[in-house]
């Protein structure tokens, strides 16, 4: 995942969202897993922003509660487990 490619391929709003997601992913130490998932989904033909959304939620969000996974909450500044969309 290249930041310049992201900037060129996404709208300004999407780019801002992607950077926010990437910052949170970085805070949790899951950057390698995130990039791998995004790359795999892109190879399947999905658009970049869809891949970023999906990888973010797969890695950080508990599908049962819709909140950050308990084991990651303490790593995400000011999260209190709340996910904003």
C-alpha positions in Angstrom: 0.0 0.0 0.0 1.5 3.2 -1.2 0.3 6.6 0.3 0.8 8.4 -3.0 -1.2 5.8 -4.9 -4.0 6.2 -2.2 -4.0 9.9 -2.6 -4.3 9.7 -6.4 -7.0 6.9 -6.4 -9.3 8.1 -3.7 -11.4 11.3 -3.3 -10.3 13.8 -0.7 -12.9 12.5 1.8 -12.0 8.9 1.2 -8.3 9.7 1.6 -9.0 11.3 5.0 -11.0 8.3 6.1 -8.4 5.9 4.9 -5.7 7.8 6.9 -7.9 7.7 10.0 -8.3 4.0 9.6 -4.6 3.5 9.0 -3.7 5.5 12.1 -6.0 3.4 14.2 -4.6 0.2 12.7 -1.1 1.4 13.4 -2.0 2.1 17.0 -3.1 -1.5 17.4 0.1 -2.9 15.8 -1.8 -4.7 13.1 -0.4 -2.8 10.1 1.1 -5.9 8.4 -2.1 -7.8 8.7 -4.1 -4.8 7.4 -1.9 -4.3 4.4 -1.9 -8.0 3.6 -5.7 -8.1 3.7 -6.1 -5.0 1.6 -3.7 -6.3 -1.0 -5.5 -9.7 -1.1 -8.9 -8.1 -1.6 -7.5 -5.7 -4.3 -6.2 -8.8 -6.2 -9.8 -10.1 -6.1 -10.8 -7.0 -8.1 -12.4 -4.9 -5.2 -12.0 -1.2 -5.1 -9.4 0.2 -2.7 -11.7 2.0 -0.3 -13.9 -1.1 0.0 -10.8 -3.1 0.8 -9.7 -0.6 3.5 -13.1 -0.6 5.1 -13.4 -4.4 5.1 -9.9 -5.0 6.5 -10.4 -2.4 9.2 -13.6 -3.9 10.4 -12.3 -7.5 10.1 -9.3 -6.7 12.2 -10.7 -4.3 14.8 -14.5 -4.8 15.2 -16.3 -7.5 17.2 -19.1 -8.6 14.8 -21.3 -9.5 17.7 -21.2 -6.2 19.5 -20.2 -3.8 16.7 -17.6 -2.3 19.0 -13.8 -2.5 19.1 -12.6 -6.0 20.1 -12.0 -6.1 23.8 -8.4 -7.1 23.5 -7.7 -4.0 21.3 -9.7 -1.3 23.2 -6.7 -0.3 25.4 -4.6 0.2 22.3 -6.9 2.7 20.7 -6.7 6.2 22.2 -10.0 7.6 23.4 -12.0 4.6 22.1 -14.0 3.5 25.2 -15.0 0.7 22.8 -17.1 3.0 20.7 -16.9 2.8 17.0 -17.8 5.9 15.0 -18.9 5.6 11.4 
